[in-house]
Amino acid sequence: MIDRIRTAQREESGFTLIELLVVVIIIGILAAIAIPVFLSQRESAWDSAVESDLRNAAVGQETYFTDNAEYTEDLSDLTSSAVGFNKSQDITFDNDGTFVTDFSGSGSGFCMTAHHNSNASKTFYYSSSNGAPETGSC
């Protein structure tokens, strides 16, 4: 009798239904924790990209100011080699989805408003008087 039980135990290798359910539940819990964290990291990266692109555009404005003793009122005055973006009024920076939606400039200062195409609800602005990208609009 004991030999039969030992033989049956050796032939029945594998996982039970309970063990499989426990593993599936653990994977589900880990996914429920990881997915929202991943999504918030993506949004944070988009925000950082917009801030970086606004700083790059400000460098272009400052370069223009150095050459002409005034800020430009038209973004098409900035050369693509100075900053690395396309020349048009609604410019796209570095082809990453960042759009300048509002631009106002004068000889003494400028303000640019931008958002990322994937997160259009959050807008940033860069004002020459503040000197850093901030959330909101000009």
C-alpha positions in Angstrom: 0.0 0.0 0.0 2.8 2.5 0.9 4.5 1.6 -2.4 1.4 2.5 -4.4 1.1 5.9 -2.7 4.8 6.7 -3.3 4.4 5.6 -7.0 1.3 7.8 -7.3 3.0 10.8 -5.8 6.0 10.5 -8.2 3.6 10.3 -11.2 1.5 13.3 -10.2 4.0 16.1 -10.7 2.8 19.6 -11.5 0.9 22.5 -9.9 -2.4 22.4 -8.3 -5.2 24.8 -9.2 -4.8 26.7 -5.9 -1.1 27.3 -6.6 -1.8 28.6 -10.0 -4.6 30.9 -8.7 -2.2 32.3 -6.0 0.4 33.1 -8.7 -2.2 34.8 -10.9 -3.4 36.9 -8.0 0.1 38.0 -7.1 0.8 39.0 -10.7 -2.5 40.9 -10.8 -1.6 42.8 -7.6 1.9 43.7 -8.9 0.4 44.9 -12.2 -2.2 47.0 -10.4 0.7 48.8 -8.5 3.1 49.1 -11.5 0.8 50.4 -14.3 -0.3 53.7 -12.6 3.3 54.3 -11.6 4.5 53.8 -15.2 1.8 56.1 -16.5 2.7 58.9 -14.1 6.3 58.5 -15.1 5.4 59.0 -18.7 3.5 62.2 -17.9 6.4 63.5 -15.9 8.7 62.8 -18.9 6.4 64.7 -21.2 6.4 67.7 -18.8 10.2 67.6 -18.6 10.4 67.5 -22.4 8.2 70.6 -22.7 10.2 72.5 -20.1 13.5 71.6 -21.8 12.1 72.6 -25.2 11.0 76.0 -23.8 14.4 76.5 -22.3 16.0 75.7 -25.7 13.7 78.2 -27.4 14.6 80.8 -24.8 18.3 80.2 -25.6 17.4 80.9 -29.3 15.7 84.2 -28.2 18.7 85.1 -26.2 21.0 84.3 -29.1 18.9 86.5 -31.3 19.0 89.3 -28.6 22.8 89.0 -28.5 23.0 89.5 -32.3 20.3 92.2 -32.7 20.0 93.9 -29.3 16.3 93.1 -29.1 14.0 90.0 -28.8 12.2 88.9 -31.9 8.5 89.2 -32.3 8.3 86.4 -34.8 9.6 82.9 -34.2 10.5 82.6 -37.9 13.4 85.0 -37.2 15.1 82.3 -35.1 17.2 80.0 -37.2 16.8 76.3 -36.9 20.5 75.9 -36.3 20.4 78.1 -33.2 17.8 76.1 -31.3 16.9 73.0 -33.4 13.2 73.6 -34.1 11.2 74.2 -37.2 10.5 77.7 -38.3 6.7 78.5 -38.2 4.4 80.3 -35.8 3.1 77.0 -34.3 6.5 75.3 -34.0 7.2 71.7 -33.0 10.3 71.3 -31.0 12.6 68.3 -31.9 9.7 66.3 -33.4 8.7 65.0 -29.9 5.2 66.4 -29.8 5.8 69.6 -28.0 3.8 72.5 -29.4 4.1 76.2 -28.8 0.5 77.4 -28.7 1.1 81.0 -27.9 3.9 83.4 -28.4 4.2 87.0 -27.6 7.3 89.0 -28.1 8.5 92.5 -28.2 11.9 94.2 -28.3 12.3 94.1 -24.5 10.9 90.7 -23.6 9.0 87.6 -24.7 6.7 84.9 -23.4 6.1 81.4 -24.9 3.4 79.0 -23.9 3.7 75.3 -24.8 2.2 71.9 -24.2 3.0 68.3 -25.1 0.7 66.7 -27.7 0.1 63.7 -25.4 -0.7 65.9 -22.4 -2.4 69.0 -23.8 -4.3 69.7 -20.6 -1.1 70.8 -18.9 0.5 74.0 -20.2 3.8 75.6 -19.4 5.1 79.0 -20.2 8.5 80.7 -20.3 8.7 84.4 -19.7 11.9 86.3 -20.2 11.1 88.2 -17.0 10.9 85.0 -14.9 13.7 83.1 -16.6 12.3 79.6 -16.0 9.4 77.4 -17.3 6.4 77.4 -15.1 2.9 75.8 -15.2 0.2 78.0 -16.6 0.1 80.6 -19.3 1.5 84.0 -20.0 
